[in-house]
Amino acid sequence: MGLDGYFVGILAAFFASFSWALAAILYRKFLTGFSDPWIANGLRAAPTFSFLLLLIFALGKFDDFYFSLLNSRILVIVFVATVIAIVVGDTLYMVALRNVGVSIGYPISYMYPVFVALLASFILKEVITLTLIISLVLASLGVWLVSYKPPKQDITLEKRKLVLGVVSAIGTTVCWANAIIIFRISVKVSDPLAVDALKSMFLLFVFLPLLLVKFKEVKVNIDGKAFFILSLGGILGIGVGDWFLYISLMEIGAARATALTTSAPLLSLLLAFLVLKEKVSKRQVLGTILIIMGVILVSMMEVLR
């Protein structure tokens, strides 16, 4: 792996993080007016898939997409990863955002790099260095500090929401970690943009029956503005953000790419403070510093070797 490819992987991971952070804010704004995470998950599929198809034609990647569409092995791999990551993982993610907010649900969900590093070592045979372990420890500690925000109310209903939100975020972590390993396998044999488009296509097919059944409910409860917010969140999150992640996976491997995406929670924290007016504590500031230190270590790994 040359330095050029390594830096491309680093930049792609940072762009993915920024896209996901913006998407989290948009999801949160949408879910404050409509609380069904299954419908929200499915509604974003069509605009995201449409956007990715336009991007494929604009970048001259249609042949890559067509090849992947005809390859049964790639189709199976991407379908399995899509179900784990998006159908299950992202639905749990939206449940977490709905119940405990961005400043808690998002950082806990982004503990997945730790699980990815373990899986990458055993399944993908990636080399896990001491520097990477130290950076993951720092970033993970930072994520937990950032996510710490005790409940302000003692009402039973609020406690249940807190527990449901945290458990959902942990479930998101496990789903995303396993799916990333599978997506890493897929980008070894297929173009990252083609993989991203296939994922969005599968997501649309999986949720289409639910959307048809719930059509009246959707029509009554979701206006054009809300749909635009959700669509933009989908394009940034599972469209642009995931595309950059797959590029990073291809260039620097699963463990390093996902370690770098720990920068996403601090971006989310900043945006939650500026846009959603969620308060930031001293613990969260300290956690942000630790995350930055961990990200810098991962970024410098190839240079220092």
C-alpha distance (Angstrom), angle and dihedral (degrees) to the residues before:
residue distance angle dihedral
M1 . . .
G2 3.83 . .
L3 3.77 126.7 .
D4 3.82 92.2 -108.4
G5 3.80 92.0 57.1
Y6 3.79 90.5 43.5
F7 3.81 93.2 54.4
V8 3.80 90.8 45.6
G9 3.81 87.5 54.7
I10 3.81 91.3 49.1
L11 3.80 93.7 50.0
A12 3.80 91.7 45.7
A13 3.83 90.7 52.7
F14 3.80 91.2 51.2
F15 3.81 92.2 48.3
A16 3.81 88.7 49.5
S17 3.80 90.3 51.9
F18 3.78 93.1 50.4
S19 3.81 92.6 47.8
W20 3.81 91.7 49.6
A21 3.80 92.0 48.5
L22 3.80 91.4 53.6
A23 3.80 90.5 45.7
A24 3.81 91.4 52.6
I25 3.79 91.1 57.0
L26 3.80 91.9 49.0
Y27 3.83 91.9 47.9
R28 3.78 90.6 50.1
K29 3.81 92.1 51.0
F30 3.81 90.6 49.4
L31 3.81 94.8 46.9
T32 3.81 92.4 53.5
G33 3.81 87.1 69.4
F34 3.81 100.6 33.2
S35 3.78 120.4 30.8
D36 3.83 105.4 -170.2
P37 3.84 105.7 107.1
W38 3.83 93.6 -173.0
I39 3.79 93.3 58.8
A40 3.80 91.1 41.5
N41 3.79 90.0 52.0
G42 3.80 92.5 51.0
L43 3.81 98.6 41.9
R44 3.80 93.4 61.0
A45 3.83 92.7 55.8
A46 3.83 99.4 77.6
P47 3.83 97.8 50.0
T48 3.80 90.8 43.3
F49 3.80 93.4 50.1
S50 3.82 90.5 46.6
F51 3.80 90.9 51.1
L52 3.81 92.3 49.0
L53 3.80 92.1 49.6
L54 3.81 89.7 53.2
L55 3.80 88.8 48.6
I56 3.81 91.1 50.1
F57 3.81 91.6 54.0
A58 3.82 92.6 42.8
L59 3.81 92.4 52.7
G60 3.80 95.3 41.0
K61 3.82 93.6 -115.5
F62 3.82 98.3 131.6
D63 3.81 93.7 109.4
D64 3.81 90.3 54.8
F65 3.80 91.0 49.4
Y66 3.81 92.4 46.7
F67 3.82 91.1 49.8
S68 3.81 91.2 51.3
L69 3.80 91.3 46.2
L70 3.82 90.5 57.5
N71 3.80 95.8 43.8
S72 3.81 109.0 92.5
R73 3.81 93.3 -164.6
I74 3.79 92.3 55.5
L75 3.81 91.3 44.7
V76 3.82 92.4 53.6
I77 3.81 93.5 46.0
V78 3.80 94.1 48.7
F79 3.82 92.9 43.6
V80 3.81 93.1 53.2
A81 3.81 91.8 46.4
T82 3.81 90.7 47.4
V83 3.79 93.6 53.1
I84 3.82 91.9 48.5
A85 3.80 97.4 42.2
I86 3.78 105.0 32.7
V87 3.80 110.6 18.2
V88 3.82 94.3 43.6
G89 3.81 105.6 14.2
D90 3.80 99.2 44.5
T91 3.80 92.7 43.2
L92 3.80 88.7 55.2
Y93 3.80 87.5 45.9
M94 3.81 92.1 56.2
V95 3.81 90.2 47.1
A96 3.80 88.1 54.4
L97 3.82 92.9 48.6
R98 3.80 91.0 47.6
N99 3.81 94.6 50.4
V100 3.80 105.5 35.8
G101 3.81 105.8 14.6
V102 3.78 134.1 -121.3
S103 3.80 96.5 -68.3
I104 3.84 91.7 61.6
G105 3.80 107.8 21.3
Y106 3.79 96.3 45.6
P107 3.85 98.8 50.5
I108 3.82 94.4 44.9
S109 3.79 89.8 49.9
Y110 3.78 88.5 53.5
M111 3.80 93.6 63.5
Y112 3.81 86.6 93.9
P113 3.87 95.8 101.4
V114 3.82 88.8 74.8
F115 3.81 91.8 56.3
V116 3.80 91.3 42.0
A117 3.82 91.6 55.0
L118 3.81 91.0 53.3
L119 3.80 93.6 46.1
A120 3.82 92.4 44.1
S121 3.79 90.2 54.5
F122 3.82 95.0 50.4
I123 3.82 101.4 33.5
L124 3.81 106.1 27.3
K125 3.82 95.7 29.9
E126 3.80 91.0 -130.6
V127 3.81 115.1 167.3
I128 3.80 110.9 -110.4
T129 3.81 108.3 -156.7
L130 3.80 128.4 -159.0
T131 3.81 89.2 -112.7
L132 3.80 90.7 55.8
I133 3.82 91.3 48.6
I134 3.83 91.3 50.9
S135 3.80 91.8 47.3
L136 3.81 91.2 49.7
V137 3.81 91.3 49.7
L138 3.82 91.3 50.6
A139 3.79 93.9 44.4
S140 3.81 93.6 44.4
L141 3.80 92.0 50.1
G142 3.77 87.8 48.3
V143 3.79 92.0 50.7
W144 3.79 91.1 52.6
L145 3.79 92.1 49.0
V146 3.78 90.4 48.2
S147 3.80 90.8 49.3
Y148 3.80 94.7 49.4
K149 3.77 109.2 110.7
P150 3.82 116.6 139.3
P151 3.80 118.1 -142.9
K152 3.80 114.2 -93.6
Q153 3.79 95.5 -152.4
D154 3.79 130.8 59.9
I155 3.79 96.2 -155.4
T156 3.82 112.4 130.4
L157 3.78 92.0 -127.8
E158 3.81 90.7 54.6
K159 3.81 91.3 50.2
R160 3.78 90.0 52.3
K161 3.79 90.2 50.5
L162 3.80 90.0 50.8
V163 3.81 93.3 50.6
L164 3.81 92.9 44.5
G165 3.80 90.8 48.5
V166 3.80 95.2 49.5
V167 3.82 93.9 44.4
S168 3.80 89.9 48.7
A169 3.80 90.8 50.7
I170 3.82 91.1 51.2
G171 3.80 89.8 48.9
T172 3.80 88.1 51.5
T173 3.80 89.9 54.4
V174 3.80 93.2 53.7
C175 3.81 93.3 46.2
W176 3.80 94.6 47.7
A177 3.81 93.3 47.5
N178 3.80 93.8 53.5
A179 3.80 92.9 43.1
I180 3.80 93.1 50.9
I181 3.79 90.7 57.2
I182 3.80 88.8 52.9
F183 3.81 92.5 46.0
R184 3.81 88.8 50.5
I185 3.80 87.8 58.4
S186 3.82 91.1 49.1
V187 3.83 95.9 52.7
K188 3.79 89.3 55.1
V189 3.80 88.8 69.9
S190 3.81 103.7 23.2
D191 3.81 139.0 45.7
P192 3.86 113.0 -93.4
L193 3.81 93.1 -126.7
A194 3.81 91.0 50.6
V195 3.81 90.0 50.8
D196 3.81 90.0 49.8
A197 3.82 92.1 50.7
L198 3.81 92.8 47.7
K199 3.79 89.8 50.5
S200 3.82 91.6 53.0
M201 3.81 90.9 46.1
F202 3.80 91.8 53.0
L203 3.78 90.3 46.5
L204 3.81 90.0 54.4
F205 3.82 92.5 49.6
V206 3.81 93.1 47.7
F207 3.80 94.9 51.1
L208 3.80 99.2 35.5
P209 3.85 95.2 90.1
L210 3.83 90.6 51.5
L211 3.80 92.1 48.3
L212 3.81 91.2 50.5
V213 3.81 91.6 50.2
K214 3.81 92.0 46.4
F215 3.81 95.2 40.9
K216 3.82 95.5 117.1
E217 3.79 92.1 47.9
V218 3.79 90.8 49.4
K219 3.81 92.7 47.8
V220 3.81 92.8 50.8
N221 3.82 98.7 43.4
I222 3.82 105.1 34.2
D223 3.79 120.8 62.9
G224 3.80 127.8 -169.2
K225 3.80 94.5 -91.3
A226 3.81 93.5 52.0
F227 3.80 91.5 47.2
F228 3.80 90.4 50.4
I229 3.82 91.2 51.9
L230 3.81 91.7 49.4
S231 3.82 92.4 44.7
L232 3.80 91.9 50.9
G233 3.80 89.3 48.4
G234 3.80 90.4 51.7
I235 3.81 93.4 48.0
L236 3.81 91.3 50.2
G237 3.81 96.2 39.6
I238 3.81 110.4 37.5
G239 3.79 93.4 15.5
V240 3.80 115.5 43.8
G241 3.82 96.5 11.1
D242 3.79 95.6 50.8
W243 3.81 91.6 44.1
F244 3.79 89.9 57.7
L245 3.81 89.7 46.3
Y246 3.82 91.3 54.7
I247 3.81 90.2 49.7
S248 3.79 89.0 52.0
L249 3.82 91.6 47.1
M250 3.80 89.6 52.5
E251 3.82 94.1 48.5
I252 3.81 105.2 39.3
G253 3.81 107.1 11.2
A254 3.80 134.2 -109.0
A255 3.82 100.4 -73.4
R256 3.81 96.9 50.7
A257 3.80 96.0 38.5
T258 3.79 94.1 52.1
A259 3.81 92.5 43.1
L260 3.80 88.0 58.7
T261 3.80 91.7 51.1
T262 3.81 88.8 67.4
S263 3.81 83.1 88.4
A264 3.82 86.6 75.4
P265 3.84 96.4 77.6
L266 3.81 93.4 56.3
L267 3.83 89.8 49.7
S268 3.80 88.6 48.1
L269 3.79 90.9 48.5
L270 3.80 91.0 52.6
L271 3.80 92.8 47.4
A272 3.83 92.0 45.3
F273 3.81 88.1 54.3
L274 3.82 94.8 46.7
V275 3.80 100.6 37.9
L276 3.81 107.4 23.8
K277 3.83 95.5 31.3
E278 3.83 92.0 -128.5
K279 3.80 110.3 163.5
V280 3.82 121.6 -112.5
S281 3.83 119.1 -142.0
K282 3.80 131.0 -155.4
R283 3.80 88.9 -106.1
Q284 3.77 89.9 57.2
V285 3.80 91.7 50.4
L286 3.82 90.4 51.6
G287 3.80 89.8 46.8
T288 3.78 90.1 52.2
I289 3.81 90.7 54.3
L290 3.82 91.4 51.2
I291 3.81 91.5 48.5
I292 3.80 90.5 51.6
M293 3.81 90.9 50.0
G294 3.80 90.9 50.9
V295 3.79 92.5 48.4
I296 3.81 92.1 49.0
L297 3.81 90.3 52.4
V298 3.80 92.1 52.1
S299 3.80 91.4 45.8
M300 3.81 92.0 53.2
M301 3.82 96.6 44.1
E302 3.79 98.0 97.6
V303 3.82 92.4 42.4
L304 3.80 93.3 51.4
R305 3.82 94.9 47.7
